[in-house]
Amino acid sequence: MIKHASRRIRTKRTRWSRHPAVPFIFSNQQEPEMDRCIFCKNSSTGSRSVEHVVPQALGNTTQTLPRGVVCDKCNNYFAVKIEKPFLESETVLPLRHHQKVPNKKGRVPSLDVSFGPDMPARLHTFPRLPFAGIVEISPSGLIAVKKSGSKVLNAPAARDEWPEYVVSRFMAKAAVESLAARAETQPQLLDSLVDDVPLEPLRKYARYGEGPLWPHRSRRIHSCCLSWKLPDQSIVQRIWESDLFYTDDDHLHYTLSIFGLELTIDMNARSTASYSDWLRDNNDTSPLFDEQYRNSPTNGIPVCDYCDAELASPATGCPCGATATHDASSRSAAQNGAHHCTPGRGSQLLLVVRESI
């Protein structure tokens, strides 16, 4: 059962900072010999895909599942039908662009922008260049801009209202895979999850969309630009962090924070009531910032994203009055899930005229 199997698995939180977690590396002798997929339960013999619990496009290079745990067919399905709609949604894509998180090809996603009605353009960002970005516009669009006299580039802002169904399916998939990842090199536990009866509704919802919407709870626990000061005094941003935890009624939950937006799903029930009760009993403290985490100096100290002053907690405001949406354009591209501070870059944009726009 999900309750008993998961309690036997050693808890291992994944946190992205300057010192990422140890990758799941398996030698020929250690790699679990999985012959069934944890989602479709069909044979996964010969599957070559390495499944990322959190998409690689969000900086994940370590929390992966060995070949065969998720078959190639399910891996491809999740990439196209679950992860792509999530990553390219009108709320998540601007966040990836503004925070300059590269995809697995090392490119920051471009953004559709405009100088006004009927004056579309496309904004490309390259963190290593000495200017803010490249604006691509068509010849006719450039003429329209000159005629209008517009000097304002309108770009969609990152918002916290993420698409509910897309996020729900994504969270169900990540929750099942996170549980499998905790099994590490224990094939017997991975195999038991394939036939775990209480996990079946969530598994089928993730893979096939079966049943009604599986609700999740969403809330902001810190600014999307919040930084952490590590023991070596380097300043980093955390792209994502996650954990599995039990509430008092023995419901297993998976929680994932992406740039401070906490997403939580109950793996045992289509309800958010259990987590709501847990928050009420724990003063609304995120399970990602429990006492063990707060007392660990290796996790770093939260600092203001504007003046780098140390804060009492991630949710604490800074006396300097910096807003929670302060521009993070001075942060470099993500490397192993961490944004490192770089010298301030200019705000100039390079205009490129291209017929294809």
Solvent accessible surface area in square Angstrom, and as a share of the most:
residue,aa,sasa,rsa
1,M,130,0.58
2,I,3,0.01
3,K,68,0.29
4,H,104,0.46
5,A,4,0.03
6,S,12,0.08
7,R,127,0.46
8,R,149,0.55
9,I,11,0.05
10,R,147,0.54
11,T,94,0.55
12,K,53,0.23
13,R,58,0.21
14,T,7,0.04
15,R,24,0.09
16,W,0,0.00
17,S,10,0.07
18,R,105,0.38
19,H,111,0.49
20,P,44,0.28
21,A,27,0.21
22,V,108,0.62
23,P,58,0.37
24,F,39,0.16
25,I,132,0.67
26,F,35,0.15
27,S,49,0.32
28,N,142,0.73
29,Q,160,0.71
30,Q,103,0.46
31,E,56,0.25
32,P,5,0.03
33,E,161,0.72
34,M,17,0.08
35,D,80,0.42
36,R,69,0.25
37,C,0,0.00
38,I,1,0.01
39,F,6,0.02
40,C,21,0.13
41,K,63,0.27
42,N,95,0.49
43,S,83,0.54
44,S,3,0.02
45,T,108,0.63
46,G,61,0.58
47,S,14,0.09
48,R,166,0.61
49,S,25,0.16
50,V,55,0.31
51,E,5,0.02
52,H,43,0.19
53,V,0,0.00
54,V,0,0.00
55,P,4,0.02
56,Q,63,0.28
57,A,11,0.08
58,L,1,0.01
59,G,10,0.10
60,N,0,0.00
61,T,66,0.38
62,T,10,0.06
63,Q,3,0.01
64,T,17,0.10
65,L,3,0.01
66,P,15,0.09
67,R,100,0.36
68,G,4,0.03
69,V,0,0.00
70,V,1,0.00
71,C,9,0.05
72,D,45,0.24
73,K,147,0.62
74,C,0,0.00
75,N,26,0.13
76,N,88,0.45
77,Y,55,0.21
78,F,1,0.00
79,A,45,0.35
80,V,87,0.50
81,K,124,0.52
82,I,5,0.03
83,E,23,0.10
84,K,106,0.45
85,P,51,0.32
86,F,0,0.00
87,L,17,0.09
88,E,93,0.42
89,S,16,0.10
90,E,128,0.57
91,T,2,0.01
92,V,0,0.00
93,L,38,0.19
94,P,3,0.02
95,L,8,0.04
96,R,14,0.05
97,H,6,0.03
98,H,60,0.27
99,Q,6,0.03
100,K,16,0.07
101,V,0,0.00
102,P,22,0.14
103,N,44,0.23
104,K,148,0.63
105,K,149,0.63
106,G,54,0.52
107,R,159,0.58
108,V,12,0.07
109,P,17,0.11
110,S,21,0.14
111,L,4,0.02
112,D,97,0.50
113,V,8,0.05
114,S,29,0.19
115,F,30,0.13
116,G,15,0.15
117,P,120,0.75
118,D,134,0.70
119,M,15,0.06
120,P,76,0.48
121,A,5,0.04
122,R,77,0.28
123,L,19,0.09
124,H,37,0.17
125,T,6,0.03
126,F,88,0.37
127,P,29,0.18
128,R,214,0.78
129,L,61,0.31
130,P,108,0.68
131,F,46,0.19
132,A,31,0.24
133,G,1,0.01
134,I,32,0.16
135,V,2,0.01
136,E,13,0.06
137,I,0,0.00
138,S,12,0.08
139,P,50,0.31
140,S,81,0.53
141,G,5,0.05
142,L,36,0.18
143,I,96,0.49
144,A,33,0.25
145,V,17,0.10
146,K,148,0.63
147,K,167,0.71
148,S,67,0.43
149,G,48,0.46
150,S,30,0.19
151,K,188,0.80
152,V,99,0.57
153,L,42,0.21
154,N,74,0.38
155,A,45,0.35
156,P,53,0.34
157,A,65,0.51
158,A,41,0.32
159,R,109,0.40
160,D,56,0.29
161,E,124,0.56
162,W,24,0.09
163,P,44,0.28
164,E,92,0.41
165,Y,108,0.41
166,V,37,0.21
167,V,0,0.00
168,S,0,0.00
169,R,19,0.07
170,F,0,0.00
171,M,0,0.00
172,A,0,0.00
173,K,0,0.00
174,A,0,0.00
175,A,0,0.00
176,V,3,0.01
177,E,0,0.00
178,S,0,0.00
179,L,2,0.01
180,A,1,0.01
181,A,3,0.02
182,R,12,0.05
183,A,0,0.00
184,E,38,0.17
185,T,63,0.37
186,Q,62,0.28
187,P,58,0.36
188,Q,113,0.50
189,L,3,0.01
190,L,1,0.01
191,D,60,0.31
192,S,47,0.30
193,L,2,0.01
194,V,0,0.00
195,D,77,0.40
196,D,5,0.03
197,V,118,0.68
198,P,40,0.25
199,L,1,0.00
200,E,38,0.17
201,P,63,0.40
202,L,0,0.00
203,R,1,0.00
204,K,74,0.32
205,Y,0,0.00
206,A,0,0.00
207,R,19,0.07
208,Y,108,0.41
209,G,20,0.20
210,E,84,0.38
211,G,50,0.49
212,P,96,0.60
213,L,68,0.34
214,W,6,0.02
215,P,33,0.21
216,H,26,0.12
217,R,81,0.29
218,S,52,0.34
219,R,47,0.17
220,R,83,0.30
221,I,17,0.09
222,H,11,0.05
223,S,16,0.10
224,C,22,0.13
225,C,4,0.02
226,L,7,0.04
227,S,0,0.00
228,W,1,0.00
229,K,42,0.18
230,L,3,0.01
231,P,82,0.52
232,D,69,0.36
233,Q,121,0.54
234,S,28,0.18
235,I,26,0.13
236,V,1,0.01
237,Q,1,0.00
238,R,7,0.03
239,I,0,0.00
240,W,1,0.00
241,E,2,0.01
242,S,0,0.00
243,D,7,0.04
244,L,21,0.11
245,F,28,0.12
246,Y,46,0.17
247,T,8,0.05
248,D,128,0.66
249,D,80,0.41
250,D,55,0.29
251,H,48,0.22
252,L,5,0.02
253,H,1,0.00
254,Y,0,0.00
255,T,0,0.00
256,L,0,0.00
257,S,2,0.01
258,I,0,0.00
259,F,3,0.01
260,G,1,0.01
261,L,2,0.01
262,E,0,0.00
263,L,1,0.00
264,T,3,0.02
265,I,1,0.01
266,D,3,0.02
267,M,1,0.00
268,N,55,0.28
269,A,29,0.22
270,R,82,0.30
271,S,40,0.26
272,T,44,0.25
273,A,60,0.46
274,S,12,0.08
275,Y,3,0.01
276,S,36,0.23
277,D,62,0.32
278,W,41,0.14
279,L,2,0.01
280,R,164,0.60
281,D,87,0.45
282,N,53,0.27
283,N,135,0.69
284,D,85,0.44
285,T,50,0.29
286,S,6,0.04
287,P,8,0.05
288,L,0,0.00
289,F,15,0.06
290,D,51,0.26
291,E,113,0.50
292,Q,149,0.66
293,Y,15,0.06
294,R,139,0.51
295,N,107,0.55
296,S,34,0.22
297,P,108,0.68
298,T,97,0.56
299,N,25,0.13
300,G,16,0.15
301,I,77,0.39
302,P,15,0.09
303,V,0,0.00
304,C,4,0.02
305,D,17,0.09
306,Y,138,0.53
307,C,59,0.35
308,D,57,0.29
309,A,40,0.31
310,E,100,0.45
311,L,18,0.09
312,A,100,0.77
313,S,39,0.25
314,P,21,0.13
315,A,83,0.65
316,T,52,0.30
317,G,61,0.59
318,C,21,0.12
319,P,135,0.85
320,C,64,0.38
321,G,57,0.55
322,A,33,0.25
323,T,89,0.51
324,A,60,0.47
325,T,113,0.66
326,H,54,0.24
327,D,92,0.48
328,A,7,0.06
329,S,44,0.29
330,S,41,0.26
331,R,15,0.05
332,S,24,0.15
333,A,24,0.18
334,A,12,0.09
335,Q,107,0.47
336,N,75,0.38
337,G,0,0.00
338,A,0,0.00
339,H,1,0.00
340,H,48,0.22
341,C,58,0.35
342,T,50,0.29
343,P,119,0.75
344,G,69,0.66
345,R,56,0.20
346,G,39,0.38
347,S,103,0.66
348,Q,141,0.63
349,L,81,0.40
350,L,86,0.43
351,L,86,0.43
352,V,47,0.27
353,V,67,0.38
354,R,131,0.48
355,E,137,0.62
356,S,94,0.60
357,I,63,0.32
